[in-house]
Amino acid sequence: MLQTFFATYLSSSIRFLFLLAPFFVVTMFLALTRGDDTAHKHKVIHRACLSALILGLALFFAGPVLFDAIGITLDSFRIGAGSLLFLTAISLVTSGTRNHATGLPTEDRDDIAVVPLAIPIIIGPATIGAILVYGAELKTLPEMAGGVLGLITGLLALAALLYLSGYLERGLGKTGLNIMSKISGLILSAMAAEIVMTGIAGFIRSVGLAG
């Protein structure tokens, strides 16, 4: 049981960290909070990560209920979510940005922590689909506990990078952050391919058994 928990926790932590595209989030955070004082930036980080955590946990447990309600299989959703995630990965590799969150708000906002930082910059459409899939894949209690803690760990790592965003900008520069986003996109594309191929393999097996 403990072995299953730790294995799931480790793999989930790595998955969620790359799924959140941390260096892209850091770039957008720097642009959104340019000129703000440190105290305000920390407040934004707290609210954004807490909002992302609440949404992430809701999505994590909503998968099976949602799939049953709309009458689709997990394998079908794997193919759709994996394809959307692959498009996001391509966008990160080619331009260093996510295709759904490339611009900044045109109007002044009193609070940018929830929108657009938490949604859709941290958790966008592709991330939503992937979390639904990962949550539905985990069946036993140790696996689910490992998955939840993996999500929390991924968000804590993202929060740490956001706290260090000023140092990262000075150390890596915009070019360095862009390169790191591209590397994250490459890993994300492999994760997307795995989700799609798992869905296709499951679909083929189900058709074969039905036949």
N, C-alpha and C positions, 0 to 999 in steps of 0.2 A: 504493500500500500504506500509506504513512504517513498519507495523507489519510483513508483508511478507518479506520485505527487511532485517529486523533485525534477523528474524528467519532463513532465508537462510544464512545470513552472519555468524551467530554464528555456525550453523551446518557445514557450508563449512570450516570455520577456523579450527575447530576441525578435520574434515575429512582430510584436506590437511596437517595439522601438522603431524598426524600419518602416512599419506600416504608417506610423505617425509622421514620417518624413521630417525628422527633427531639424535638419539644417535649413530646409525650406521654411519651416515654421520660425526659426531664428531670424532668417532674412526678413520675413514679413513682419515679425514683432519689432525688429529694429526700425523698419520703415514706418510702422504705425505709431510708435512711441518716440519718434525723433523729437528731441527738444524737451521731453518730459523729465521730471526729476526722478531720482532713484526710488523714493517712497511710492510714487504713483506707478512706476513700472512694476514694483513688487506686488502692489495691489492688483494690477492687471494680470500678472502671472497667477496669483492665487485664484482669482475668479475664473480665469480661462481654464486652468487645469481642473478646478473643481467642477465646472460646467461640463468639460469634456469627460471627466470621470463618471458623473451621473448619467450622461447620455450613453457612454460606453457600456456601463453596467446594465442599463436598461436594454440595450441592443443585444448584449451578451446572452441574456436570458429570454429574449423575445423571439429568437429564431424559430424554435419548434412550434410555438403557438402561431406565429405568423404564417409559416409554411402550411400548417394544417388549415388555417382560416382561409387562405386563398387557393388551396388545393394544388400546390406545386411540391415537387420532391426536392430534397436537399441537393441531389446531384444536378438538377436543372438550375438551381440557384447558384451552385458552385460555378457552373459554366458562365452564367450571366455576370456574377460578381467578379469572377476571375478576369473576364474580358474587360470589364470596366476598370479594374485595377491595373490591367496591362496597359490600357490607354493612358492612365495616370503615370505609370512608370515610363512610358515613352516620352511623355511631356517633360518629366524630370530629367531624363537622359539628354534630350535634345535642347532644352532651354533652361533647365534647372528650376522650373516652376511646375506646380500642379495645374492641369488644364482647366480646373473649375474655380481656381482662386488666384488669378494672376494680377488682378488690379486692386487698388486701394479704394476705400469709400470716397465718393466725390463730395459728400456733405460732412460737416462737422458732427462728431458723435460725442456724447457725454461719457459713454462707456463702450469701449471697443472690445472688452474682454469676452463677452458672449458671442456677439456678432460684430465683426467677422472672424475674430481670432479663434474662439472655440469651434464655431461653425461658420463657414466651412473650411477654415484654414487647417485646424488640427484634425477635426473629424469631418471629412467631406463625403460625397456620395460613394466613392470607391471604398473608403475606410468603413463606412456603414455596412456595406455589403459583406466585406471581409469579416467584420466582427460578428455579424449574424451567422456566417458560415462557421467560423471557429467555435462560437458558442454552441451551435447545434451539433458539432462533431464530438464534443466532450460529453460522455454519458455518465461515468461514475463520479462519485463524490470527490475522490482524490484528484481526478482530472479536472473537474469543475473548479475546485479550490485552487489548483495550480494555475488554471487559466485566469481566474479572477485576480490572483496575486501577480500574475504575469502582466496583466493589463495595468494594474496599479504601479508596478515597477517601471513599466514603459513610460507611463505618465510622469513618475517621479524623476526618471532620467531626463525626460524632456524639460521638466521644470528646472532641473539643475543646469541644463544647457541654456535655458532662457535667462537664468540668474547670471550666467557667465557670458551672456551674449555680447556685452561690451568688450570683454577681453578677447572673445572669439573674433569679433570684427577687427580689432586692432591687430591680432596675431595672424589671422588668415586673410583678412581683407574681403572685399566683395567677390573677387575672383576665386579665392580659396573656398568660401562658403558655397559658391556656385558649383565648384568642382565636387565638393562633398555631397551636394544635393544630387549631382549626376551619378555619383557612386551609389548613393542610396537608391536611386531609381533603377540602377542595374540589378541590385539585389531584389528590389521590389518586383521587377519583371520576372525573375526566377520564381518568386513566391506566387505570382499571378499564374504563371505557366503550370506550376504544381497544382494549384486549385482547379484550373480548367481541366488538366489531364486526369485528375482524380474524379472530377465530375463526369467526364466522358467515359472513363473506365467503369464507373458505377452504373452509368446509364446503359452501357453495352451489356453489363452483367444482368441488369434487371430485364432488359429486352430478351436476352438469351434464356433466362429462367422463365419468363412469361411465354416464350415461344415453345 
